[in-house]
Amino acid sequence: MRILGLDPGTATVGYGIVEEDNGQVVAVGFGVITTSPEDATGRRLQIIYQELDQLLARYRPDAAAIEEVFFGRNITTAISVGQARGVLLLALANAGIPVAEYSPPKIKEAVSGYGKASKEQVQFMVQNMLALNEIPRPDDAADGLAVALTHYQYQRYESLARLE
């Protein structure tokens, strides 16, 4: 199963694609979709949609996972991220790809074993779980891979639980 993980944002959307190969989970690709702060919000959302659509055509994932919005102190940022999430979810729905959503603590726990792990700990575990030579850059790409790995872990657990 090929899984696309998305870390939403308006300026930067991190993505990572993983799949199982001979019993090992491997990175198929990762990177970021970026938009310019000089562009109007509508244009930025359009770019996100179009670039995700191109990624879907290129990688053909079987499933997707996206990080849920974390409401911190900055409500403006949360609204902006929510808009980007909406566009991402729309593109995935239009492509007929099933989507799972995970909170930041669930992602941290699935990847590092600790729901309050630091960003650096999660990145280190992403590198190790995928046997990468270095931590994926930029940080948003590593986050996209972490989301994909989270869905992989949950899917794997569910398939094992069905066997019992």
N, C-alpha and C positions, 0 to 999 in steps of 0.2 A: 504494500500500500504506500503510495506517495502522498505525503502530507505537507501542506503549505502552512507555515506559521506566520502570523502578522502581528506586529507591534505598531498600533495606529498612532498617527500624529498628523498635523497639518503641514508642518515644515518637513518632517521626515517620517516615512513609513518604513519600518524595518521588516524584512521578509527573510524567511529561511525555508528551504525545502529539504525534507529528509525522506528516506525510504529504507526498508530492510533489504540487505543484500547478504545472502549466505549466513543468516542468523545474526548479523551485525547491523546496527543502524548507521547509515552513512549520510553525509551532507551531499545533496545533489547540486545545490546552489544557494547563494545568499547574497544580500545586498540591501540597498535602500532605494526608495522612491523619494525624490526631493522636489520641493516647490520653493519658489522665490517669495519672500515676504513683500516684494513690490507688486506682486500679482493680486488681483481682487480675490476674495474668498471663493467665489464661484469658479473662477479660472483654476485656482489651486485644487479644488475638489475635482474638477474636470480632469486635470492632469493625473491625479491619483487614480481615478477611475480608468482612464485610458491606459496608463502604465500597468495597472493590475490586470487589465484585460489582456494585454500583451504577454504578461508573465503566465497567465492561465493558458494561453495558446501555446506558449513555448514549453512549459513544464508539465502540463496536463495532470494536475494533482487529482487524487481520488477523494480527498477530504481536506478540510481547512480548519484551522483553529485561530482564534483571535483573542487578544488580551482585553479583558473588561476594563472599562474606564474606572480609574481610581480618583475619587473626589478628594483632592487635597485642599489646600488653602486657597488656591487660585481658581475661582469659578470660571473665569474667562478661558483659561487653558482647558479646563474640563469640557466646556461647551465646544471649543474648537476641536478637541480630540473626539468628542461625540459625533461631530459632523463628519469627520474623516472616517470614523467607524461605520457610520451609516452608509457612506459611499462604498466602502469595502464590502460590507454585508450585501449591498445591492448588487455589486458586480458578481459576487459569489453566488447569490440567488439566481441571477440571470444565467449564470453558467451551469446551474443545477448541481452545485457542489455542496455537500452537507457541511455544516459549520458547527463547531463546538466553541464555547466561550469559557475562559478560565481567568480567575482573579489573580492579581500579582502574587499573593501568598501561596496559592495553589501551584503556580508556575515555579516559584522558588523551591517549594517543597518537593515537587516532582523531579526537579533537576538536581538540587543540592541535598535534599533530605531535611531541609530546615526552612520553614515558612518565612523566617525573618532574615534569611541570608542576605549578605551584601551583594551589590551589583558585581563586584569583582569575583566573589565566590561563585556566583551563577555563571559568569563568563568562563572562569577556570573549568568548571564542570562541563560546560558546553564543549569546550576545546577537548577535554579528556574523553567525554562520551562519544564524540565523533572522530577521535584520533586525528585531530587537526594539528598541523605544525605550530600554529600560533592562534591566539584568541582572535576570533573574527572581528574585523573592524569595518565600519564604525560600530559603536556600541549598539545602535539600533538593529543592525544585522544580527549581532549575537543574541539580542532579545528576540528577534523573529525566529531564530533557530531554537531558542529555549521554549518558545510557545509550541513549535512543531514537535519538539522532543516531549513536551508535556502531553500532547495529544497521543503521541506514539505510546508513551508509558500507560496512559489510561486505556487505550485501545487494547494493548497487550494484556493488561490486567483483566479487562472484560472478557477477552477471548479465552484466557486461562480459567476464569471463573465459570464460564459456560461448559468447560470440559469436566468439571467436578460433578 
